Amino acid sequence: MRKIKTSTGATLAPDGDLLAIIEVLYREVTARHELDRSFDDMNNEIANLIAQMTPPELRRYLQEALFVNTVTYENQKASAYIGRVGARPVRKKRRMPSSNRRTR
């Protein structure tokens, strides 16, 4: 299988595995610089990888990225809804303890 390289020389197969690219980007850009990286550092490395991909590979990664982002978005919306529903107080009749009840 064909390989592409990061600017640091790490190789990966453009097989449509979005998580594999994210892991390489993290390792080669973020971890390598001990979490001291900029938006431009990451953006430049992503552009470097994209420049090496063929149109079919780019379509496969775009499809995977859209799918992952759609699922993430749906999960966030569901979580927000559940948080709103779960935050509503449940009104129950309070019973007074037997020691506080008045007898007639």
C-alpha positions as CSV (number, residue, x, y, z in Angstrom):
1,M,0.0,0.0,0.0
2,R,1.1,3.5,-0.7
3,K,2.5,5.7,2.1
4,I,2.5,9.4,2.8
5,K,4.8,11.2,5.1
6,T,4.5,14.0,7.7
7,S,7.0,16.8,7.7
8,T,8.9,15.0,10.4
9,G,9.2,11.8,8.4
10,A,6.5,9.6,10.0
11,T,4.7,7.5,7.5
12,L,1.1,6.4,7.2
13,A,-1.1,4.6,4.7
14,P,-3.9,6.7,3.3
15,D,-6.4,3.9,3.8
16,G,-9.4,6.1,5.0
17,D,-8.7,5.5,8.7
18,L,-9.3,9.0,10.1
19,L,-8.3,8.1,13.6
20,A,-4.9,6.9,12.4
21,I,-4.2,10.4,10.9
22,I,-5.4,12.1,14.0
23,E,-3.1,9.9,16.1
24,V,-0.1,10.7,13.8
25,L,-0.9,14.4,13.9
26,Y,-1.1,14.4,17.7
27,R,2.1,12.4,18.0
28,E,4.1,14.4,15.4
29,V,2.8,17.9,16.0
30,T,1.5,18.1,19.5
31,A,3.4,15.5,21.6
32,R,6.7,16.1,19.8
33,H,6.6,19.8,20.7
34,E,5.5,18.9,24.3
35,L,2.0,20.4,23.8
36,D,3.6,23.7,22.6
37,R,2.2,24.0,19.1
38,S,0.2,26.6,17.3
39,F,-2.8,26.6,15.1
40,D,-0.5,27.2,12.1
41,D,1.7,24.2,13.1
42,M,-1.2,21.8,13.0
43,N,-2.8,23.5,9.9
44,N,0.5,23.3,8.0
45,E,0.9,19.6,8.8
46,I,-2.6,18.8,7.8
47,A,-2.0,20.7,4.5
48,N,1.2,18.7,4.0
49,L,-0.7,15.4,4.3
50,I,-3.6,16.6,2.1
51,A,-1.1,17.6,-0.7
52,Q,0.1,14.0,-0.9
53,M,-3.4,12.4,-1.2
54,T,-5.1,11.5,-4.4
55,P,-8.7,12.7,-5.1
56,P,-10.2,9.3,-4.2
57,E,-8.3,9.3,-0.9
58,L,-9.4,12.9,-0.2
59,R,-13.1,11.9,-0.8
60,R,-12.8,8.9,1.5
61,Y,-11.3,11.1,4.3
62,L,-13.9,13.8,3.8
63,Q,-16.7,11.2,4.0
64,E,-15.2,9.8,7.2
65,A,-14.7,13.2,8.7
66,L,-18.2,14.3,7.9
67,F,-19.6,11.0,9.4
68,V,-17.5,11.4,12.6
69,N,-18.5,15.0,13.0
70,T,-22.2,14.3,12.4
71,V,-22.2,11.6,15.1
72,T,-20.3,13.9,17.5
73,Y,-22.9,16.7,16.8
74,E,-25.8,14.3,17.3
75,N,-24.3,13.0,20.6
76,Q,-23.8,16.6,21.8
77,K,-27.4,17.5,21.0
78,A,-28.7,14.4,22.7
79,S,-26.5,15.1,25.7
80,A,-27.8,18.7,26.0
81,Y,-31.4,17.5,25.7
82,I,-30.9,14.8,28.3
83,G,-29.2,17.4,30.6
84,R,-32.2,19.7,30.2
85,V,-34.7,17.0,30.8
86,G,-32.7,15.6,33.7
87,A,-32.4,19.1,35.3
88,R,-36.1,19.5,35.8
89,P,-37.0,19.1,39.4
90,V,-39.4,16.3,40.1
91,R,-42.2,17.5,42.3
92,K,-43.2,15.0,44.9
93,K,-45.6,15.4,47.8
94,R,-43.5,15.7,50.9
95,R,-44.6,13.7,53.8
96,M,-44.0,15.1,57.2
97,P,-42.1,12.8,59.6
98,S,-44.4,11.0,62.0
99,S,-42.9,12.9,64.9
100,N,-44.1,16.2,63.4
101,R,-47.7,15.1,62.6
102,R,-50.4,16.5,64.7
103,T,-52.9,14.1,66.1
104,R,-56.5,15.0,66.6
